[in-house]
């Protein structure tokens, strides 16, 4: 499937909004789960926070990330202009 032409500015804005929502939801779930001692909610909060971090990378790079980049964000490499 060929890549769609997406505006990096739009991807950054949407990525930042989604990162904010997911990080806030994850932190809220962590706090409520820890206070109420519902450990499943804590696990869900960790997953939501991780998903928020992935959206932060999307917002920072201005493009969608691959599955490999999403699962291992510490191994992200900057794309050169030749690769884009």
C-alpha positions in Angstrom: 0.0 0.0 0.0 1.6 3.3 -1.0 2.0 5.9 1.7 -0.6 8.6 1.8 0.4 12.2 1.5 -0.1 13.5 5.0 0.8 17.0 6.1 3.5 16.8 8.8 1.9 19.7 10.6 -1.5 17.9 10.8 0.2 14.7 12.0 2.0 16.7 14.7 -1.2 18.4 15.9 -3.2 15.2 15.9 -0.4 13.3 17.5 0.1 15.9 20.2 -3.7 15.8 21.0 -3.8 12.0 21.1 -0.7 11.9 23.3 -2.2 14.3 25.7 -5.4 12.3 26.0 -3.7 9.0 26.4 -1.1 10.2 28.9 -3.8 11.9 31.0 -6.0 8.8 30.9 -3.0 6.6 31.7 -1.9 8.6 34.7 -5.5 8.9 36.0 -6.0 5.1 35.7 -2.7 4.6 37.5 -3.6 6.9 40.4 -7.2 5.5 40.8 -6.0 1.9 40.5 -3.3 2.5 43.1 -5.6 4.2 45.5 -8.4 1.6 45.1 -5.9 -1.2 44.8 -7.4 -2.5 41.6 -4.2 -3.8 39.9 -5.9 -4.5 36.6 -6.6 -0.8 36.4 -2.9 -0.1 37.1 -1.9 -2.4 34.3 -4.4 -0.7 31.9 -3.0 2.7 33.0 0.5 1.6 32.1 -0.6 0.4 28.7 -2.4 3.7 28.1 0.6 5.7 29.2 2.8 3.7 26.9 0.4 4.4 24.0 0.6 8.1 24.9 4.4 7.9 24.7 4.1 6.4 21.2 1.9 9.3 20.1 4.5 11.7 21.5 7.0 10.1 19.1 4.5 10.5 16.3 4.0 14.2 17.2 7.8 14.8 17.4 8.6 13.1 14.1 5.6 14.4 12.1 4.9 11.0 10.6 3.3 7.8 11.5 5.6 5.2 13.1 6.0 1.6 12.0 5.1 -1.3 14.3 8.7 -1.9 15.1 9.2 1.7 16.1 6.1 1.6 18.2 7.2 -1.5 20.1 10.8 -0.3 20.5 10.8 3.5 20.6 14.2 3.7 22.2 15.6 2.4 18.8 14.2 5.1 16.7 16.4 6.5 14.1 16.1 9.9 12.4 15.0 9.6 8.8 17.2 11.4 6.3 15.6 13.4 3.5 16.6 10.7 1.1 14.5 8.1 3.0 11.4 10.3 3.2 
